[in-house]
Amino acid sequence: MSLKPYFSLLYSSPTNVKLSNFLIAQQPSGDLKTTPAEEFSPLVEKFNRRLLLGVGSSSVLAIGANFGGTTSFILGLSPGIGRNLKLDVIYPIGGYSRCIDTVEGFG
């Protein structure tokens, strides 16, 4: 492993210039990987899992909260199923929602 000197400019003015040098360590030649793709390939599986989990949980949250009317739109594609499952009490289907009257049933 060898160290290479690098210089950075700390302060610059027309009359005074200060340079600071510091050393950067290099990897040993036996451990060098040829491309960044090979270096980050073990992280791909974790990234895919986290992406899928994030998109899935966001979708469930958006549908459960009727965010932007997504749930009403999806239930409006097949209104019979939503009404049979009594989801029109919670989410409006086709612009209409029902209320429950415990004495008379659905109104």
C-alpha positions as CSV (number, residue, x, y, z in Angstrom):
1,M,0.0,0.0,0.0
2,S,1.4,3.4,-1.0
3,L,0.4,6.9,0.0
4,K,0.1,9.6,-2.5
5,P,0.4,13.3,-1.6
6,Y,-2.5,15.6,-2.6
7,F,-2.6,19.3,-2.1
8,S,-5.6,21.5,-1.3
9,L,-5.8,25.3,-1.4
10,L,-6.7,26.6,2.1
11,Y,-6.7,30.4,1.5
12,S,-6.1,32.4,-1.6
13,S,-5.5,36.1,-2.0
14,P,-3.4,38.0,-4.4
15,T,-0.5,38.3,-1.9
16,N,-0.8,35.1,0.2
17,V,-1.5,31.5,-0.8
18,K,-1.4,28.7,1.7
19,L,-1.3,25.1,0.6
20,S,-2.0,22.2,2.8
21,N,-0.9,18.8,1.9
22,F,-2.4,15.6,3.1
23,L,-2.0,11.9,2.3
24,I,-4.6,9.7,0.7
25,A,-4.4,5.9,1.3
26,Q,-4.8,3.6,-1.6
27,Q,-6.1,0.0,-1.6
28,P,-3.5,-2.7,-1.8
29,S,-3.1,-3.9,-5.3
30,G,-4.4,-7.4,-4.4
31,D,-7.8,-6.1,-3.3
32,L,-8.5,-3.8,-6.3
33,K,-11.9,-4.3,-7.9
34,T,-12.1,-3.4,-11.5
35,T,-15.4,-1.6,-11.7
36,P,-17.8,0.2,-9.3
37,A,-20.5,-2.3,-10.5
38,E,-18.5,-5.1,-9.0
39,E,-17.8,-3.2,-5.8
40,F,-21.5,-2.4,-5.2
41,S,-23.0,-5.7,-6.5
42,P,-23.6,-7.1,-2.9
43,L,-25.8,-4.1,-2.2
44,V,-28.2,-4.7,-5.1
45,E,-30.3,-7.3,-3.3
46,K,-30.8,-5.0,-0.3
47,F,-31.6,-2.1,-2.6
48,N,-34.2,-4.1,-4.5
49,R,-35.8,-5.3,-1.3
50,R,-35.9,-1.8,0.2
51,L,-37.3,-0.4,-3.0
52,L,-40.1,-3.0,-3.2
53,L,-40.9,-2.6,0.5
54,G,-41.1,1.2,0.2
55,V,-43.3,1.2,-2.9
56,G,-45.5,-1.5,-1.4
57,S,-46.0,0.3,1.9
58,S,-46.6,3.6,0.2
59,S,-49.2,2.0,-2.1
60,V,-51.0,0.4,0.8
61,L,-51.0,3.7,2.7
62,A,-52.3,5.6,-0.4
63,I,-55.2,3.1,-1.0
64,G,-56.1,2.9,2.7
65,A,-56.2,6.7,3.1
66,N,-58.0,7.3,-0.2
67,F,-55.1,9.6,-1.2
68,G,-56.1,11.6,-4.2
69,G,-59.3,9.5,-4.6
70,T,-57.3,6.4,-5.6
71,T,-59.5,4.0,-3.6
72,S,-62.7,5.6,-4.9
73,F,-61.4,5.3,-8.4
74,I,-60.4,1.6,-8.0
75,L,-63.7,0.8,-6.4
76,G,-65.5,2.7,-9.2
77,L,-64.0,0.3,-11.8
78,S,-66.2,-2.5,-10.3
79,P,-68.8,-0.8,-8.1
80,G,-70.7,-4.1,-7.4
81,I,-67.8,-5.6,-5.6
82,G,-67.3,-2.5,-3.5
83,R,-71.0,-2.4,-2.6
84,N,-71.2,-6.1,-1.8
85,L,-68.2,-5.7,0.6
86,K,-69.9,-2.6,2.1
87,L,-66.9,-0.5,1.3
88,D,-69.1,2.3,0.1
89,V,-69.7,3.1,3.8
90,I,-66.1,4.2,4.1
91,Y,-65.2,5.3,0.6
92,P,-67.5,6.9,-1.9
93,I,-68.1,4.8,-5.0
94,G,-69.1,6.7,-8.1
95,G,-69.6,9.8,-6.0
96,Y,-72.1,8.1,-3.7
97,S,-71.6,6.7,-0.2
98,R,-74.0,5.0,2.1
99,C,-74.5,5.3,5.8
100,I,-75.5,2.6,8.3
101,D,-78.6,3.0,10.4
102,T,-78.4,0.3,13.1
103,V,-82.2,0.1,13.3
104,E,-83.2,0.1,9.6
105,G,-79.9,-1.2,8.1
106,F,-78.4,0.5,5.1
107,G,-80.0,3.7,4.0
